Amino acid sequence: MKELLEKHNLPESWELVKLNDIAYINMGQSPPSNTYNYNKEGLPFFQGKAEFGKLYPTVVKYCSQPIKVAKKNDILISVRAPIGATNIATEDCCIGRGLASINTFGKIPHLYVLWYLRLIENEIIEFGTGSVFKAISKITLENINIPISSVSETERIVFKIEELFSKLDEAEKGLEKASKGLKIYRQTLLNQAFFGKLTERWRRENSINVSSKQLIDDIKKERQTKYDLEVLEWEKSLKKWKEEKKGKRPSKPSKPIVPDKPTEDQMLKTWKLPKEWQWTQLGLIAFITKLAGFEYTEYVKYTEKGDLPVIKAENIGQDGFKKTVYSKVIAESIEPLKRSKLVGGELIIVFVGSLGNVGTIPKNQSFFLGPNIAMARPYNEINTKFLEYFYQSHRGKKLLLATSKAVAQPSLSMGNIRQTPIALPCKEEQFQIVQIIENQFTLISNLEKNVDNVLNEIIALKHSILKKAFEGRLVNYTSNESIESLLNDIQIEKKLYLENLKELNRSKPKQKKKMEEKKPILEILKESNSPISAKELWEKSTSEGDIERFYNEIKEIYHQIDEVKSKTESLLTLKDEDK
């Protein structure tokens, strides 16, 4: 035992025991889905980490017939992917199979065990097994080693951890508030920019030739020339499509269109522009295209050893272009896809997936346009970064998404994108606006990095405090209490607890166990008294085990389904036919 204590840097008065020696572990079990409800009938029901907070879970749903119950102050631990997260139960609650509860004995503070489990959370994750969804078993939890001291010392350790953590938590709250403030300032800056507020002084000092009317007139001339070329390209694509469609069903290439004038909707009426600015549409000031369906099916072949990096939706985040791992398109695909080759400086718009995200391709860098994104190549040297920042602003993005299709996976058509309004100043003012925004964004980014660094330091400091605590170095305390006596008392208490639990289970009315019959999705939704999650639907349906069949079945009845948003997840229910 002495060698084991030295190996774990523990004082001689401490002992290293198994979690099962000092606690009872209760593995969760999912009750029948027809017992779930949102009407506060029965006990609060937690299924996994999704409901967890920093220390306590948030109640979303209830269960009228719980099978496994955790008691107030029990530790809740996630045992199915993701593994290891912990919370404290604030009241008796039902736990599903994604959780286990830990009840400590011998007056050992439950927070003592909680903080230790948080210290070794990464190790617990490593204990997970399973090829698709990682999980940990009851035996694995029971065999976790935990250092134990006397009850009075563990209480002092918990008190000291709470004391130190409360100060760090206050600092953390202040930093998180500062971080939110910086994000708000970003949006405030963008809103001011596109109401013309940032360049008011510049317009006064440069009152000659600052109107964008002439710019738009020049673009119209260039646009007509480019449009004629687009039609020629379309005619070639259409001819090729007609020649190759025999025996195949590639998508027919769509003819380029010229957008109408911007609509005078309520937002545009309340968006007061400087008199020198003009409302126009994105499709009138930029060439807009996407990877055509027939191009994608005929030519796109990705490989990691290809010749040209492919930009996809995941390369465009909320704050613009981000460099991630690229797929590549093979050499023989490049020539027929030259229309979709990017040379740098184009605006990229995500029209499926992270809908409405925009970003600018770095200049002098060649990429290939991938699926689910559109390219806007501005005419007449319009500043692409100006366009990007406009559509990253709250109101600009709202204009972009105003015509998105509200279906299973919302999307934007090329027509939607081309007709999206944009407020346009002259080129010189565009440059001034971009320069001011980027200077301010650089300052904001530096502040955000400093905030993130301090937050990471707080996380590291908390880990250091816990490490010291469970190596017996956080508090100076000498106790005459016998650890052996404590462990004996715990065994007696645990034995009585298990006997009472067994007796309680015997006294419960026996219910006939039967396998829940698998049913079609539509039938499950009809029988359910409340909205249910896609995961529950999957588990109860005849499609379980065949994900493709499950999604096909969903698609067939999607027009009959409503999506209900809760605080933690999206739930499905049948539409009310009376509405």
Order of alpha helices (4+ residues) and beta strands (2+ residues): alpha-beta-alpha-beta-beta-beta-beta-beta-beta-beta-beta-beta-alpha-alpha-alpha-beta-alpha-alpha-alpha-alpha-beta-alpha-beta-alpha-beta-beta-beta-beta-beta-alpha-beta-beta-beta-beta-beta-alpha-alpha-alpha-beta-alpha-alpha-alpha-beta-alpha-alpha-beta-beta
